[in-house]
């Protein structure tokens, strides 16, 4: 058998050893996070673990980005807190199982919306996210991953830090994990350093009987990750308009948050691996996975940048690593729960610390003096919003809006007009820069309606009318000239500008469109 074979991707070579070992590492890293995210809205650990299994498996097979890992995430879990509060307000006597049914229905509807987004090819709109927003998103996410590990340094069930030997042991094991992950690749890359670190630290703890925090300690009393294959769960809720009105807004938020996180993660992994994934294909895969998650007792989720970075940093580039992670996670649930629950959290904390350090765009500090001030402000703002609110979707959307406004402001200042009068006494206005909603005021200030001769030409050879605000500005300008008995010619309009003006013939008189001497230039 050849070492490199194709698996699901005919253009993708697969190193089986690297993919399998990397998948095993990811599976170990998925366990504590899936549990933690399930506990945020008060679900059982298995609800998060089942979601992680289904999401990881389906998106690894059908997703648009080989090597990317999906599972239960905090951003999606937070949405369910609002849904639960809404349900309790509307149905004060609602029981936990009914709440879960509403959650599963919400996940299914969110999945349908994500599939529609993929089929409508909306994934391409992720390209509208500017680079400063990407920097801010990644840096904020790194801070979240880093800060999320600190509760593991507290005494169980309290807000008090570990004391004495307990703290020293936790710190020592965490630093040992980080040292192995950092140092081993300098010696050999035959096996993922993350997996070696977890195995070595776990062997030390179990072999010497060291008393330290384990995965089992992160769960509530009486809870366990032990379970069977995800059970079928058809949501048992009233199929009424009232129920739909309650869950649809939350389903839309889950779908939006999931797609934003997944597509941004896809872009980041694209840059790291110097390859290109398919955003629309990923939308469909995420939607399919969430639908199945809802029917298989899972809380839904999306792409996970931390686990995806663990996977790619371990050398995985194909779908096999994600499939392995999903299968091994199910094996842990069904057969290896006792062993996994004994894993020291220090090993997983050290792993996530290294992920956070690797995720942070340290190079962004070097760009502070090179980037425009508006870009620096956007990057810092998105970082802070992401880190403080943990709402990645809101942070990204605000970043995009602020970037768009800054871009519009800069372009609004660029509109200029060069003026001259020819031998026939006709005044020419040669316009430079786009005419759009932000530049209409400056555009109107360029013209001297009262002082101009009887005939003027407005030349758009180096400009274009970009929107309805620009059309309205032309309308008002031509009306002002018409009132004082002067004739206006619009020249060198691009084809799309002419089409806009003709479509808006109730707003502007298209008879002023004259180009008798030269061909219309198409921008």
N, C-alpha and C positions, 0 to 999 in steps of 0.2 A: 504494500500500500504506500502510495506517495505521501510525503510529509505534508505537502500542500495540495489541497483539493478544494473544489468549489462547493459551497453549501448555500443554497437559496439565492446567492448572488453569483451569476455566471462570470462576472468580471472581478470578483473578490476572491483572493487567495486566502486560505484558512490554515493557520498554524494550530493544529488541534490541541497540542499541549498547552500553549499559551492561552487559547480561548477557554479551555476547560478549567485551568487553574485560576484564571482571572474571574470566570463565572462563579467559582466556589468562593473567592474572596468577596465578591459583590453580594452573594447570598448571605454571608456572615454579616456584612455591613447593613443589609436590608432589615435584618431581624429587629434590632433595637429601635430603629427609626420607625418602622411600621407599627411597632407596639406603642411608641411615644405619640405618633400622630393619631392613632386610634383612641388614645386616652384623652386627647384634647377635647373632643365633644362628648366624652364619656362612653365610648363604645368599648367592647371587649377586644383584647389583643388580636383574637382570630379574625375580627372584622378587617383590621388593617393588614394582617398577614395574607388573608385570602385575596384582598385587593392587590397587594404587591405581587402575588403569584400570577394572577390573571393578567394584570397590566404588563408585567415583565415578559410573560410568554407571548401574548398576542402582538405587542408592539415589536418584539424582537423578530418575530416571523414575518409580519406584514408591514412594519413601519418603514418610514422613509429614510432612516438613518441607522445603518448597521453600527453596532457598538454602543448605541445609546440605551440607557436603562430607565424604565418607567416603574412606578409603584405608588403606594399611598404617600401623599405629601401633606405638609403642614398648611400650605396655602389653600388647598381644597378642604381640609379638615376644619379650618377656621370658618368657612362658609356655613358648615352644618350647625355651628353654634347659633347663628342667626335663625336658621330654619327651625331648630328645636325650640327656641324661645317663641317664635311665631306660632308653632303648633300648640305650645302650652298656653298661649294667650287665647287661641281660638278654641282649644279643647282642654280645659283645665284637668279633666280626669284621664287624659291620655296615658297609656301605659308604655313602658320602654320598648316592647316588641312592636307596637303599632308605630312608634317613632322610627324604628329601624325600617319598617315597611315603607314609610314616607321617604326615608333617606335613599333606599334602594330605587324607588320610583324616580326620585330626583336625579340619581346617577344615570339611570336609563335614558331619561329625557335629555340630559346633558350630552350623552353619547350620540343621540340622534342629531342634536344640533351640531356637534363636531363633525359628524359624517357629512351633513349638509354643507358645512363650511369647506370641507375638502372637495366635495363634488362641484361646488360653485367656484372652486379654485381661489379661495380667499387666502390661502396660505402665503401667496406671493406678497401680501401686504406687510408681512414682517420685514420686508426690505425697506419699508418706510421708517424703521427704527434707526435713528442716527447712531453713529459710533460712540459719541459721548454718553448716550443713554445706555448702550451696551456696556461700556466701562462702568457706569454707575450701578447697573443691574448686577454685574458680576462682583464688583467690590462689596455691594450691600449684601449679596447672597453669601459671600465669604465671611462677612462679619456675623451674619445670622448663624451659619454653620459653626463658627468658632464659639459664639456666645451660648449656643444651645448645648454645649458640652459641660458648662459650668455647674448645672444642677447635679451632675454626677460627683461633684466634690463636696456635696452637702450630706449630712447625716440623714438617713432614710426617714421621710415623713416630717422633716423639720426644715427650718430656714437657717440652721446653724452649720457652719463649715466643719468638716472632719477635723479632729484634733489629734495631736501627738503622732504616734506611730501609724495610725490609720491614714493620716494625710501624707506622711512621708512615703508610705508604701504606694498609695495611689499616684503620687507625683513621680516616684521612681519608676513604676511600671509604665506610666504614660510616656515618660522621657525615653525609656528603653525602647518602647514601640516606635517612637518617632526616629530614634537613632538608627534602628534597623532599617526602617523604610527609606531613610536618607542615605545610609551608608552601603547597604547591600548592592544596589545597582552599580556602584563603583567597582565592586569585586566581580559580580556576575549578574547577568540578566536571564539566566536559565529558568528561574521561577519568579513569580511576582513577589516583590519585597513585602507588599502589604500582607499577603498570605503567610509568608515566613514569620513576619512580626507577630501576627495573631497566634500562630501555632507555638512559637517559642515562648511568648509571654504566658499563654494559657498553660503550657507544659510546666513552666516554673511555678505558677500559682497552684495548679493541681498536684504537681509532684511534691512540693514542699508544704502543702496544706496551708498556704498563706490566706489569712482572713482579709478579704477585700470585696468590694462591691462587684456583684455579678449581674448577668442579664435578668435572672430571677428576682433580684432585689428591686428592679425597676417596675415590676408589676404589682398590682394590688393583691392583697391577701386572698388566697384561694384561686387566683387566676393562673392560667398556664397557656403556653403556646401549643400544647398537645391537642391535636384534632385529627379529623379525617380529610378526605377529599372535599373541597368546597361544596356544601349542600345546595341543591336547587332552591331558590327562594323567589317565588312569583309574588310581587308586592300585593299584599292584601289590604287595599285601601279603597274607599268609595270612589268610583270613577264618575265624579261629578265636576261641574264647572267650578264649584267652590274649592275643591281639592286642587284642581289644576291651577287656579289663581294663586294658591298658596305656594305651590312648589315650583311653578314655572320660572319666576324671577330668580330663585336660587339655582335652578338648573342652568339658566342662562349665564349666571355668574360663574358657576363651576365650569361650564363649557369655555367661557372666555378666559378665565384664569388658567385653566388647563392648557388651552392652546397657546396662550402667550408664553407661559413657562416652557412648554414643549418646543415651540418654534425658536425661542431664544436659545434654549439649550442646544437645539439642533445646529444653530448658527455657530455657537461656541465650539462644538465638537467638529464642525466643518473646518473651522480655522485651525484647530489643534492638529487634525489629521490631514489637512490640506486636500480634502475631498469635498464633494458637494452632495448633500442629501436632498430629498424631495419633501417640501413643506406640505403640499396638498396630500401626498400619500400618507404622511405622518398624521395629518388631521383625521383622515378616514380610519387609520389604525387606532388612534387614540379613542375615537368614537366607538369603534367596534369593541375595543377592550373595556371601555366603561359600561357599555350595554351588557356585556357578558359578566362584568364585575357585579352589576346590579342584580343580575339573575343568579349569581353564585355567592351571595352573602358578603360581598365586598363593598367597601365605602367609596370606591372610585379613586382616581388620582391622575397623575400626569408624569411627564419626564422628570427625572431627579438628577440635577446637575452634579451633586456630590458623588453619587454612585456611578454616574456616567464618566466622571473624571477618574475615579478609581479604576474603572474598566479600561479606559483608553491609556492611562498612565502605566497600566500593567502590560500594555502591548496589544490588547484586543482590538481588532478592527472589523470583525465580521459578526454575523448574527448568532453564531454558536455560543458566544459568551453569555449573551442575554438569555438564551434558551436554557443554558446550563444553570444560570443563576436562578431562574424560575423553577426548574425541576428540583434543584437542590433545596430551595426554600420549601417546596412541598414535602420533600423527604424529611427535612428538619421537623416540619409540623407533624407528620404522620409517624415518624420512627425515631427521630433524634432529638426530641424536645428536651429530655433530661440532660443530654450532653450540652446542647446549646445554652440552656438556662444556667449552666455552670461557667460559661465563658466570662472572663473578667472584663468589666466595663472599661478598665484602664486601657486594654488593648484596642477596643473600638474607639475610645475617646482619642487616643493617640493617633489612630488612623484618620479620624475626622479632623483633627487639628492639622495634620499634614495636607488633607484635602483642602481645608480653608486657606492654608498658606499657598498652596499651588493654584487655587482658584483666584486669589486676589491679583489684580492687574497692577503689579508693582511698577511697571513701566508707565502707568498713567501719571505718576508723580513727575516724571521727566517731561511730560507734555504741558505742564502748567504754564510755562513761559512761551511755549510754541503755539498753543491753541488759542483761538479767540476767547475773550473773557466770557462771552455768552455760553460757549461750549464747556468751559471750566465750571461755570455756575450750574449748568444742567447736570454735569457729571457728579458734582458734589451733592446737589439736591437729590438726585435719584438715589445716590448711595445712602444718604441720611434717611430718606423716606422709606427705603427698603429695609434698612437696619432697624428703624424705630417702630414702624407699623407692621412689618412682616408681610405687608400686602404688596406683592411684587407687581401685580397687574396695575394697580393704581399708580405705583411709582413709575412704571414704564409709560403708562398713558400720559401722566403729567409731564414726564420728560419729553415725550413726543410733541405734546401741545406747546410747551415752552420753546422747544427747538424750532417748531414751525412758526411761532410768533416772532422769535428772534430773526429767523430767515426772512420772514415777510417784512420786518422792520428794516433790515439791511437793504433788501431789494427796493423797498419803497423810496429809499433815499437816492437810488441810482438813476431815476428817471431824469433825463435832461433834454433840452431842446436847443438845437443850433438854428439860428435865424439869419435870413438874408432876403433882399428884394432883387428880383431879376430885372432885365432890361425892359420888360413889359409892365413893370410896376406891380407884379404879383409877389406877395410875400410868402416865403417858404419857411415852414417849421419842420426841421428834421429831428424826429424823436428818437432818443436812445434809452433803452431800458424797458422793462415790461410795464404795461398799463393794467393794473389789477386793483383790488379793493384797497390795498395799502398805499398806492401811489396816486390815486385820483386827485387828492387835494393839491399835491405838488404839480401834477399835470395841468390842472386848471389855472394855476398861478403863472404858467409859462406864457399865456396868451394875453394880448392887449386888444380886446374886442373893439373898444372905442377908437383906439389910435391906428388900427390896421387899415390897409387899403381895401378897395371894394372886393378884391378877390384874394383868397389865400389857399395855399396847398399845405396839407399836413401829411408828411412823408413818414411812413412806418417801416422803411427799409431795414432799420436796425432796432425795431421794436415789435411788439405783438400785443394784441388785445387778449387778455388771459381769462376774463370772467365777465359776469353780468354787470358787476360794478364798473368795469371798464367801458362796457357798452353804454351804460347809463351816463357815464361821464362824457362820452362822445355825443350822446343825445342832447344833454344840457348845453354843451359847447356849441353844437350846430344851431340850437334854438336861439342862443344868445346872438350869434352872428346873423341869423335869419331876421331877428327883430330889428336889427339896425340896417337891413337891406344889403347884406354882404354874402358872397358866395363862397362855399367851402368845398374843397376837393380832398378826398382821402386817397392816398396813393400807397402802393407797395404793401398792401395788407396781405398777410399769409392766407392760404386757402382755408385754414380752420377759422381764422378771424372773420373772413367773408361769410363762411357758413354760419357762424354765431350771429353775425349782424343780420343776415337774411332770415334766420330763425326768429330774430327779435324785431321784425319789421314793424311791429306795433309800438316799439320803443324808439327806434331811430329810422329816419328816412333813408332807405337804401339807395335812393337816387343820387345821393352825394358820392356814391362809390364810382369814381371815374379814374380810368387808367388808360388814356388814349395813346400814350407814347411808348410805354414799355411793359414788358411781361410782368405779371404778378409773381412776386418771389414767394416760394413756399419754404417756410421755416422747418 
